[in-house]
Amino acid sequence: MATTINSGYANSPKLTANIADHADVYGGRALVFDGVSDYLTISQDVLAGKSQGTISFWTKTSGTGNQAILGYHRDQWSIRLNKTTMFLGIGGTTVTASSTLDNSGWGFHTITFNSGTAKFYKDGELYHTATSYGSSFPSNSNGIFIGKRNHASAYYYNGSIADVKLFDTALTEAQV
C-alpha cells in the first residue's frame, strides 16, 4: 500500500511509495517501489542549468529489465539501470556505463558530472568515465522523479532506493 507524505513546504517532495521500516541498508530505511506505479516527485531540479553535479544513491533491485532510478527524462537528465548496466541520459545523449555490474544486492552508486564528463562509481570504485555529454545539465522546470521517468516507457523501479543525494558540485574521487 502506498503512503503519501507531504511536509507542507512548497518545494518538498511528495512521497507515493512504500517506506520499509527495516530495510537491509545503512540507516535502516529505504523507499520500496513496486515496479508498477510507485514513485516520488521532487518539484525542483537543483541540477538544472549547472555545469557540474553529483548524484548518489543506494539501490537494491528486484526487477530485471530497464528501471528508472531518478531524473525527469533523458532530454533533461535521468538515470536507469538493469541487473548489469547503469544508464545516464543528459540532454538527449545516453551512455551505457557497464554490462558487468551486479545490481541484485545493495549497492552505493555515485555519478559525478563536470563540464561534459561523467564518472560512474559503485561502492566507491570508479568503473566508467564518459565524455560524450554537453557542457551542462539542461534547464528543467518540471522537477524530477525517483522511481520512474517522464516518458511513455516510464520504467517504474522495482526494488528499494535509499539516501538519494544531489550536489551542485562534482565530488572528487577522494570525496566519493
ChimeraX attribute file (.defattr): number of C-alpha atoms within 10 A of each C-alpha:
attribute: neighborCount
match mode: 1-to-1
recipient: residues
	/A:1	9
	/A:2	15
	/A:3	11
	/A:4	12
	/A:5	13
	/A:6	12
	/A:7	10
	/A:8	9
	/A:9	7
	/A:10	9
	/A:11	12
	/A:12	14
	/A:13	20
	/A:14	17
	/A:15	20
	/A:16	21
	/A:17	22
	/A:18	18
	/A:19	18
	/A:20	14
	/A:21	11
	/A:22	10
	/A:23	16
	/A:24	14
	/A:25	18
	/A:26	11
	/A:27	10
	/A:28	11
	/A:29	17
	/A:30	24
	/A:31	24
	/A:32	25
	/A:33	27
	/A:34	20
	/A:35	20
	/A:36	13
	/A:37	16
	/A:38	22
	/A:39	26
	/A:40	20
	/A:41	20
	/A:42	19
	/A:43	16
	/A:44	16
	/A:45	20
	/A:46	17
	/A:47	23
	/A:48	20
	/A:49	14
	/A:50	17
	/A:51	19
	/A:52	22
	/A:53	22
	/A:54	21
	/A:55	21
	/A:56	20
	/A:57	18
	/A:58	21
	/A:59	25
	/A:60	22
	/A:61	24
	/A:62	18
	/A:63	18
	/A:64	13
	/A:65	16
	/A:66	19
	/A:67	26
	/A:68	29
	/A:69	29
	/A:70	26
	/A:71	25
	/A:72	26
	/A:73	23
	/A:74	21
	/A:75	16
	/A:76	23
	/A:77	25
	/A:78	25
	/A:79	25
	/A:80	24
	/A:81	25
	/A:82	21
	/A:83	20
	/A:84	15
	/A:85	16
	/A:86	24
	/A:87	20
	/A:88	23
	/A:89	20
	/A:90	24
	/A:91	18
	/A:92	15
	/A:93	14
	/A:94	17
	/A:95	17
	/A:96	14
	/A:97	21
	/A:98	15
	/A:99	11
	/A:100	11
	/A:101	16
	/A:102	15
	/A:103	21
	/A:104	16
	/A:105	12
	/A:106	18
	/A:107	20
	/A:108	20
	/A:109	20
	/A:110	23
	/A:111	23
	/A:112	24
	/A:113	26
	/A:114	21
	/A:115	16
	/A:116	16
	/A:117	17
	/A:118	23
	/A:119	20
	/A:120	23
	/A:121	20
	/A:122	20
	/A:123	12
	/A:124	15
	/A:125	13
	/A:126	15
	/A:127	13
	/A:128	15
	/A:129	16
	/A:130	15
	/A:131	14
	/A:132	13
	/A:133	21
	/A:134	16
	/A:135	18
	/A:136	20
	/A:137	25
	/A:138	19
	/A:139	16
	/A:140	18
	/A:141	11
	/A:142	16
	/A:143	17
	/A:144	25
	/A:145	22
	/A:146	27
	/A:147	33
	/A:148	31
	/A:149	26
	/A:150	16
	/A:151	10
	/A:152	6
	/A:153	11
	/A:154	18
	/A:155	21
	/A:156	24
	/A:157	31
	/A:158	25
	/A:159	20
	/A:160	26
	/A:161	26
	/A:162	21
	/A:163	16
	/A:164	17
	/A:165	11
	/A:166	18
	/A:167	14
	/A:168	16
	/A:169	16
	/A:170	21
	/A:171	18
	/A:172	10
	/A:173	12
	/A:174	6
	/A:175	7
	/A:176	18
